[in-house]
Amino acid sequence: MAKTLHHFTINKRYPKTASYLFTIVQHEHEGLREYVQRFSEAVLEVPHVNLKLLTSIMQQNLRSSRFKESISGKPPTTKEELLAKATKYIRIEETAGTRTMTPMKRRSTEGGVMPPKA
């Protein structure tokens, strides 16, 4: 009985803290939609996180973007407003194709194609 109880205690999932959300960063080639989805799923694992903290963490973990500027300049007052702003900028990003754009290839003087600058 004690061995079984010990096994369940070891495998028990403990609630994550707000500091866990700092690990959810937007990757270099990750679109806003994918990042917001991952961040939203992580938020569900963290009980009792207030909006101001969520917004601050998201600002810190986002790559530079118009959405980041938007929530920095005028922070949302509700979670619904935060998601509405995210949705607006996701549409803009996907319409413009900015999340899938790759750097244009440069031509060398010999006429060959040089790799894009890093």
MDAnalysis code that builds the backbone (N, CA, C; Angstrom):
import MDAnalysis as mda
import numpy as np

u = mda.Universe.empty(354, n_residues=118, atom_resindex=np.repeat(np.arange(118), 3), trajectory=True)
u.add_TopologyAttr("name", ["N", "CA", "C"] * 118)
u.add_TopologyAttr("resid", np.arange(1, 119))
u.add_TopologyAttr("resname", ["MET", "ALA", "LYS", "THR", "LEU", "HIS", "HIS", "PHE", "THR", "ILE", "ASN", "LYS", "ARG", "TYR", "PRO", "LYS", "THR", "ALA", "SER", "TYR", "LEU", "PHE", "THR", "ILE", "VAL", "GLN", "HIS", "GLU", "HIS", "GLU", "GLY", "LEU", "ARG", "GLU", "TYR", "VAL", "GLN", "ARG", "PHE", "SER", "GLU", "ALA", "VAL", "LEU", "GLU", "VAL", "PRO", "HIS", "VAL", "ASN", "LEU", "LYS", "LEU", "LEU", "THR", "SER", "ILE", "MET", "GLN", "GLN", "ASN", "LEU", "ARG", "SER", "SER", "ARG", "PHE", "LYS", "GLU", "SER", "ILE", "SER", "GLY", "LYS", "PRO", "PRO", "THR", "THR", "LYS", "GLU", "GLU", "LEU", "LEU", "ALA", "LYS", "ALA", "THR", "LYS", "TYR", "ILE", "ARG", "ILE", "GLU", "GLU", "THR", "ALA", "GLY", "THR", "ARG", "THR", "MET", "THR", "PRO", "MET", "LYS", "ARG", "ARG", "SER", "THR", "GLU", "GLY", "GLY", "VAL", "MET", "PRO", "PRO", "LYS", "ALA"])
u.atoms.positions = np.array([
    [0.826, -1.195, 0.000],
    [0.000, 0.000, 0.000],
    [0.873, 1.264, 0.000],
    [1.887, 1.296, 0.844],
    [2.760, 2.468, 0.933],
    [3.510, 2.679, -0.380],
    [3.904, 1.579, -1.009],
    [4.619, 1.679, -2.280],
    [3.712, 2.270, -3.361],
    [2.457, 1.845, -3.405],
    [1.489, 2.372, -4.365],
    [1.240, 3.852, -4.118],
    [1.078, 4.235, -2.852],
    [0.852, 5.638, -2.501],
    [2.053, 6.485, -2.919],
    [3.255, 5.962, -2.684],
    [4.475, 6.674, -3.069],
    [4.522, 6.877, -4.592],
    [4.130, 5.862, -5.343],
    [4.108, 5.946, -6.803],
    [3.166, 7.059, -7.269],
    [1.978, 7.131, -6.688],
    [1.020, 8.168, -7.080],
    [1.488, 9.554, -6.659],
    [2.165, 9.650, -5.536],
    [2.680, 10.936, -5.069],
    [3.754, 11.457, -6.017],
    [4.607, 10.575, -6.484],
    [5.674, 10.971, -7.407],
    [5.087, 11.447, -8.737],
    [4.060, 10.774, -9.219],
    [3.479, 11.096, -10.520],
    [2.399, 12.169, -10.469],
    [2.133, 12.701, -9.304],
    [1.103, 13.734, -9.170],
    [1.552, 15.002, -9.896],
    [0.629, 15.606, -10.612],
    [0.928, 16.876, -11.286],
    [0.609, 18.019, -10.329],
    [1.565, 18.875, -10.150],
    [1.373, 20.023, -9.275],
    [1.017, 21.229, -10.129],
    [0.188, 22.132, -9.592],
    [-0.171, 23.319, -10.381],
    [1.069, 24.168, -10.670],
    [1.088, 24.714, -11.853],
    [2.210, 25.567, -12.241],
    [1.984, 26.964, -11.676],
    [3.070, 27.688, -11.504],
    [2.991, 29.054, -10.995],
    [3.126, 30.038, -12.153],
    [2.890, 31.298, -11.856],
    [2.977, 32.334, -12.887],
    [4.373, 32.389, -13.512],
    [5.388, 32.035, -12.765],
    [6.750, 32.069, -13.327],
    [6.900, 31.105, -14.508],
    [6.084, 30.068, -14.555],
    [6.092, 29.133, -15.688],
    [5.783, 29.863, -16.996],
    [4.922, 30.868, -16.936],
    [4.516, 31.592, -18.148],
    [5.681, 32.348, -18.786],
    [6.696, 32.679, -17.995],
    [7.867, 33.360, -18.554],
    [8.655, 32.456, -19.497],
    [8.403, 31.152, -19.439],
    [9.107, 30.222, -20.326],
    [8.421, 30.095, -21.685],
    [7.230, 30.654, -21.825],
    [6.470, 30.548, -23.073],
    [6.801, 31.766, -23.935],
    [7.883, 31.666, -24.693],
    [8.342, 32.781, -25.529],
    [8.006, 32.513, -26.989],
    [7.852, 33.584, -27.747],
    [7.574, 33.453, -29.177],
    [8.885, 33.132, -29.892],
    [8.900, 32.021, -30.602],
    [10.095, 31.597, -31.327],
    [10.290, 32.453, -32.577],
    [11.497, 32.422, -33.112],
    [11.879, 33.288, -34.230],
    [10.942, 33.191, -35.430],
    [10.574, 32.011, -35.852],
    [9.735, 31.864, -37.049],
    [8.305, 31.471, -36.696],
    [7.904, 31.717, -35.466],
    [6.567, 31.348, -35.019],
    [5.602, 32.506, -35.248],
    [4.475, 32.215, -35.851],
    [3.459, 33.228, -36.071],
    [2.745, 33.593, -34.777],
    [2.078, 34.724, -34.804],
    [1.354, 35.193, -33.626],
    [0.262, 34.211, -33.227],
    [-0.442, 33.644, -34.206],
    [-1.511, 32.681, -33.896],
    [-0.966, 31.504, -33.076],
    [0.132, 30.931, -33.514],
    [0.710, 29.779, -32.829],
    [1.171, 30.156, -31.426],
    [1.805, 31.328, -31.312],
    [2.279, 31.762, -29.995],
    [1.110, 31.986, -29.039],
    [0.087, 32.697, -29.484],
    [-1.064, 32.980, -28.617],
    [-1.734, 31.672, -28.198],
    [-1.807, 30.716, -29.107],
    [-2.392, 29.405, -28.774],
    [-1.585, 28.720, -27.666],
    [-0.267, 28.674, -27.823],
    [0.583, 28.043, -26.800],
    [0.488, 28.773, -25.467],
    [0.501, 30.110, -25.525],
    [0.433, 30.911, -24.308],
    [-0.909, 30.699, -23.608],
    [-1.999, 30.688, -24.367],
    [-3.336, 30.482, -23.795],
    [-3.443, 29.117, -23.125],
    [-2.889, 28.100, -23.751],
    [-2.902, 26.760, -23.154],
    [-2.100, 26.735, -21.858],
    [-0.979, 27.438, -21.827],
    [-0.159, 27.499, -20.616],
    [-0.887, 28.243, -19.499],
    [-1.606, 29.305, -19.854],
    [-2.347, 30.085, -18.856],
    [-3.379, 29.210, -18.150],
    [-3.989, 28.282, -18.877],
    [-4.983, 27.391, -18.278],
    [-4.375, 26.495, -17.199],
    [-3.084, 26.280, -17.254],
    [-2.403, 25.439, -16.270],
    [-1.988, 26.209, -15.021],
    [-2.141, 27.536, -15.043],
    [-1.705, 28.372, -13.927],
    [-2.930, 29.009, -13.276],
    [-3.232, 28.614, -12.042],
    [-4.407, 29.190, -11.386],
    [-4.150, 30.625, -10.901],
    [-5.194, 31.423, -10.960],
    [-5.205, 32.765, -10.349],
    [-4.111, 33.705, -10.849],
    [-4.041, 33.924, -12.133],
    [-3.094, 34.895, -12.685],
    [-3.898, 36.104, -13.129],
    [-3.516, 37.279, -12.646],
    [-4.291, 38.471, -13.010],
    [-3.890, 39.000, -14.386],
    [-4.768, 39.799, -14.942],
    [-4.603, 40.310, -16.307],
    [-3.346, 41.159, -16.467],
    [-3.067, 41.996, -15.488],
    [-1.897, 42.872, -15.589],
    [-0.615, 42.038, -15.714],
    [-0.524, 40.981, -14.923],
    [0.645, 40.107, -14.992],
    [0.690, 39.362, -16.325],
    [-0.459, 38.857, -16.777],
    [-0.515, 38.160, -18.069],
    [-0.031, 39.060, -19.196],
    [-0.527, 40.288, -19.197],
    [-0.156, 41.238, -20.245],
    [1.341, 41.539, -20.199],
    [1.868, 41.734, -18.997],
    [3.300, 42.023, -18.854],
    [4.162, 40.863, -19.337],
    [3.765, 39.648, -18.970],
    [4.529, 38.469, -19.401],
    [4.471, 38.335, -20.919],
    [3.288, 38.522, -21.480],
    [3.141, 38.406, -22.930],
    [3.992, 39.460, -23.640],
    [3.982, 40.693, -23.136],
    [4.801, 41.755, -23.735],
    [6.267, 41.356, -23.741],
    [6.726, 40.821, -22.638],
    [8.134, 40.455, -22.520],
    [8.501, 39.308, -23.452],
    [7.581, 38.372, -23.654],
    [7.897, 37.156, -24.401],
    [7.612, 37.229, -25.897],
    [6.975, 38.301, -26.346],
    [6.695, 38.469, -27.775],
    [7.901, 39.041, -28.499],
    [8.080, 38.633, -29.749],
    [9.050, 39.312, -30.604],
    [8.489, 40.699, -30.901],
    [9.309, 41.561, -31.409],
    [8.866, 42.906, -31.770],
    [7.766, 42.826, -32.816],
    [6.651, 43.482, -32.551],
    [5.530, 43.457, -33.493],
    [4.566, 44.590, -33.168],
    [3.634, 44.804, -34.087],
    [2.612, 45.829, -33.856],
    [1.702, 45.429, -32.706],
    [1.450, 44.130, -32.546],
    [0.628, 43.659, -31.430],
    [1.309, 43.970, -30.098],
    [2.602, 43.721, -30.016],
    [3.357, 44.017, -28.797],
    [3.278, 45.506, -28.477],
    [3.446, 46.342, -29.499],
    [3.338, 47.792, -29.306],
    [1.941, 48.173, -28.834],
    [0.930, 47.519, -29.385],
    [-0.456, 47.819, -29.050],
    [-0.763, 47.540, -27.579],
    [-0.346, 46.373, -27.080],
    [-0.655, 46.058, -25.682],
    [0.281, 46.774, -24.715],
    [1.404, 47.280, -25.230],
    [2.298, 48.080, -24.398],
    [1.763, 49.497, -24.265],
    [1.300, 50.049, -25.379],
    [0.816, 51.427, -25.384],
    [-0.489, 51.611, -24.636],
    [-1.443, 50.731, -24.897],
    [-2.742, 50.794, -24.232],
    [-3.094, 49.383, -23.766],
    [-2.681, 49.030, -22.540],
    [-2.925, 47.670, -22.057],
    [-4.417, 47.341, -22.013],
    [-4.782, 46.112, -22.340],
    [-6.190, 45.707, -22.299],
    [-6.712, 45.712, -20.863],
    [-8.017, 45.907, -20.715],
    [-8.617, 45.952, -19.379],
    [-9.302, 44.644, -19.005],
    [-9.471, 43.743, -19.978],
    [-10.065, 42.426, -19.712],
    [-9.327, 41.372, -20.538],
    [-9.483, 40.110, -20.142],
    [-8.875, 39.023, -20.923],
    [-9.505, 38.952, -22.309],
    [-10.795, 39.249, -22.377],
    [-11.491, 39.237, -23.668],
    [-10.906, 40.285, -24.604],
    [-10.601, 41.461, -24.055],
    [-10.001, 42.525, -24.870],
    [-8.602, 42.120, -25.341],
    [-7.845, 41.454, -24.480],
    [-6.515, 40.976, -24.862],
    [-6.621, 39.993, -26.025],
    [-7.559, 39.048, -25.926],
    [-7.745, 38.075, -27.008],
    [-8.279, 38.731, -28.275],
    [-9.145, 39.736, -28.126],
    [-9.673, 40.448, -29.296],
    [-8.547, 41.187, -30.024],
    [-7.658, 41.831, -29.255],
    [-6.514, 42.514, -29.876],
    [-5.605, 41.502, -30.568],
    [-5.371, 40.382, -29.906],
    [-4.526, 39.345, -30.503],
    [-5.135, 38.864, -31.813],
    [-6.440, 38.627, -31.814],
    [-7.133, 38.165, -33.019],
    [-7.000, 39.180, -34.150],
    [-7.138, 40.452, -33.814],
    [-7.010, 41.516, -34.821],
    [-5.621, 41.476, -35.469],
    [-4.585, 41.368, -34.650],
    [-3.223, 41.383, -35.187],
    [-2.853, 40.061, -35.860],
    [-3.485, 38.969, -35.448],
    [-3.289, 37.691, -36.150],
    [-3.817, 37.816, -37.573],
    [-5.004, 38.403, -37.713],
    [-5.583, 38.592, -39.057],
    [-4.689, 39.466, -39.921],
    [-4.199, 40.550, -39.334],
    [-3.313, 41.459, -40.075],
    [-2.056, 40.711, -40.517],
    [-1.453, 39.964, -39.593],
    [-0.229, 39.222, -39.894],
    [-0.468, 38.196, -40.996],
    [-1.563, 37.462, -40.895],
    [-1.834, 36.421, -41.884],
    [-2.239, 37.000, -43.236],
    [-2.943, 38.115, -43.233],
    [-3.314, 38.765, -44.488],
    [-2.072, 39.299, -45.199],
    [-1.181, 39.901, -44.424],
    [0.043, 40.461, -45.001],
    [1.054, 39.374, -45.348],
    [0.889, 38.199, -44.774],
    [1.827, 37.112, -45.032],
    [3.151, 37.285, -44.325],
    [3.200, 38.131, -43.305],
    [4.471, 38.420, -42.646],
    [5.011, 37.254, -41.852],
    [4.167, 36.352, -41.411],
    [4.687, 35.260, -40.582],
    [5.402, 34.206, -41.404],
    [5.125, 34.152, -42.714],
    [5.769, 33.130, -43.537],
    [6.770, 33.720, -44.517],
    [6.957, 35.019, -44.470],
    [7.885, 35.639, -45.412],
    [9.317, 35.240, -45.082],
    [10.086, 34.966, -46.102],
    [11.500, 34.681, -45.926],
    [12.274, 35.825, -46.557],
    [13.506, 36.054, -46.097],
    [14.285, 37.141, -46.688],
    [14.488, 36.909, -48.179],
    [14.479, 37.988, -48.946],
    [14.692, 37.872, -50.390],
    [16.134, 37.474, -50.653],
    [16.329, 36.698, -51.696],
    [17.674, 36.266, -52.057],
    [18.411, 37.412, -52.738],
    [19.697, 37.506, -52.432],
    [20.531, 38.524, -53.074],
    [21.281, 37.889, -54.234],
    [21.508, 38.651, -55.262],
    [22.271, 38.161, -56.418],
    [23.717, 38.629, -56.277],
    [24.629, 37.718, -56.542],
    [26.043, 38.086, -56.516],
    [26.400, 38.729, -57.851],
    [27.608, 39.247, -57.951],
    [28.045, 39.884, -59.198],
    [28.241, 38.866, -60.309],
    [28.448, 37.578, -59.962],
    [28.614, 36.555, -60.988],
    [27.268, 36.056, -61.496],
    [26.167, 36.521, -60.949],
    [24.856, 36.081, -61.403],
    [24.296, 34.920, -60.607],
    [25.085, 34.349, -59.700],
    [24.593, 33.272, -58.841],
    [23.764, 33.845, -57.700],
    [23.117, 32.980, -56.976],
    [22.296, 33.423, -55.851],
    [23.084, 33.274, -54.567],
    [23.149, 34.342, -53.788],
    [23.828, 34.296, -52.495],
    [22.784, 34.020, -51.416],
    [23.173, 33.372, -50.338],
    [22.216, 33.119, -49.256],
    [21.807, 34.426, -48.586],
    [20.593, 34.481, -48.014],
    [20.161, 35.699, -47.337],
    [21.042, 35.992, -46.132],
    [21.123, 37.263, -45.771],
    [21.905, 37.658, -44.597],
    [21.259, 37.081, -43.354],
    [22.074, 36.702, -42.392],
    [21.552, 36.134, -41.137],
    [21.168, 37.212, -40.176],
])
